[in-house]
Amino acid sequence: MSRFPSPLALLIRVNALSSWRRLLALRHESRLLVGVIAAFLSGYLVLSFLLFDLGLRFIGRFPGLGSLLVERLLFLLFAFLFILLLLSNLVIAYTNLFRNRETAFLLTAPVPVESVVRWKLIESSLLASWAFLFLIAPLLAAYGISNNVAWHFYPVTFVFVGIFLVIPGVAGAAGAVTLARHLDRKAFQLTALCAVVGFILLVAWRFRPEPVADEQLEARMQAVIDRLLVNTRFAQSPVLPSYWLSAAVQNWAEGALPVAGFFALVLLSNALLLSRLAALFLGRPFYSAASSVQSRSSVFAEWAWFRRLEDRRRSMALLLRDSFLAESAPSEGSQPPQPLARWTPTDHLDRLLQMLRLPPDARAIVAKDIRVFWRDTTQWGQSVLLFGLLTVYIINLRHFTRQLDSQFWISLVSFLNLGACALNVATITTRFVFPQFSLEGRRVWLVGLAPLGLARAVRIKFWLATLAALVLTVSLTILSGNLLRLEWPRVVFFAGATTVMTFTLNAIAVGLGVLYPNFRETNPSKIVSGFGGTFCLVLSFLYILTSVVVLGVGSPWGWRDNESHPGRAALAWAVFVLFSVLAGAVPLRMGLRKAATTEL
């Protein structure tokens, strides 16, 4: 046995070698695209570092409270990032453990279940944590420079962050196994639903806007700071791992090495304990959970209210049929009435698509995509997570209404809200629309050989994604505009801009999804993490930034006064529409051309 590596070491070695070869394969990609992505990533790191450095220095100069505000903001940031890491690890671990072909293959291979769980835990943690590292690196660099720390602060902080990432990774994997085992139980569903609703209500109540005195600016600022310190006190709870990380980083930066070492050891001990518990006790529950997931037909079809509704419908249908048969005299030799076919949840979808009078081929593609999305737990699970973040954003918009007391701030916040709504569209299109063509998998040749063809199938996917996204984005724009107390002309202006941007972002995602497909992967998260998904996200962000700047410069309401500028606004709108058409039409046309000429 000593001549052979352990199964876990073998899995790590094989996947590391595969990742290294995929990285080397970038040499065969377009140098222009690689250069654009590298320039964007470098520009983000530099720009975010400058913004973090400017913000920390500005807050640090606040009279009497500068250091306290910086400390509290760091605690708050790490606390929110810890919550997001937990949710991200939960979703990605569920996909990797229960909706992954590699996992299904390894379960049938002579590999211990514990080794499979350990490898998938490592892989899920890496997939969920790289964005966290990418986000927090400029902040820690700016914090170190603003505090004039020694050189060893940066490698030590990197070690602290690495230890910290183990805790949400293990917790997310354990939560995914628990969710998979008990998802079909009514008590668990009811408890989870009540917990989510209770959490939303608690956040809405805890961060409700409070009246602020308007007599003096100094009194208003003091009230805002007091409320900030009170509402962020939860981030300093000693039971949060984010508190241990924040305390270790800040004490090391201040030179209190024994205190920083203590919190680092607290992090390390908890990370080792959770890792050991996962290695020992997560294998058997995972195996039973995987069996439950593979044998489960539908979670919603088992709900009690759903079954009662179905029974009532069948009883009413039987009653009507019997009354009709009683009134009509049956003829001799007639066939007995056939039992009613059991209704399925997809009947409503079929009837809706028939009411829309779509062509048969378009109706088939739309029905297939909607059913695949609905049956994939990870897809709508991430949708719920996204809508939860949007709910938090909407709740916190109420706090800006009391600060909009000048034309400059009204214009700034309204255009920032436009950028936030557009970024939400970019997140949706990159995560859910870009992988749609790749998810056809190796069976894409069936669609290509069908009478509709690949090009028409891509067009149908584009219109389905665009119409679905429009319902969300336009509603979000109108709701956020009303919460910000904007006039209706401004709300209509931003709703129109969001509509144009929705068409363009969906065209970018669909076109690049066809140009850079990955038919070997069934996990949408891994498809998005590839070269094409990264390029789609970069291009979408650049388009949003340019569009918001163009519309902001040509704002018809001005920035310093209430004087309107219709000529400048018309020119800015024309440039925005032309740029949007070019940015969306070019990748979409290239994708359609490739789909029409692809050899199957």
PyMOL commands that set and color helices and strands:
alter all, ss='L'
color gray80, all
select helices_A, chain A and resi 7-28+31-60+66-98+101-108+113-146+153-182+186-206+217-231+233-236+241-254+257-281+283-295+300-302+304-327+346-355+360-375+377-403+407-436+438-449+453-483+488-515+524-528+531-553+566-597
alter helices_A, ss='H'
color red, helices_A
deselect
rebuild
show_as cartoon
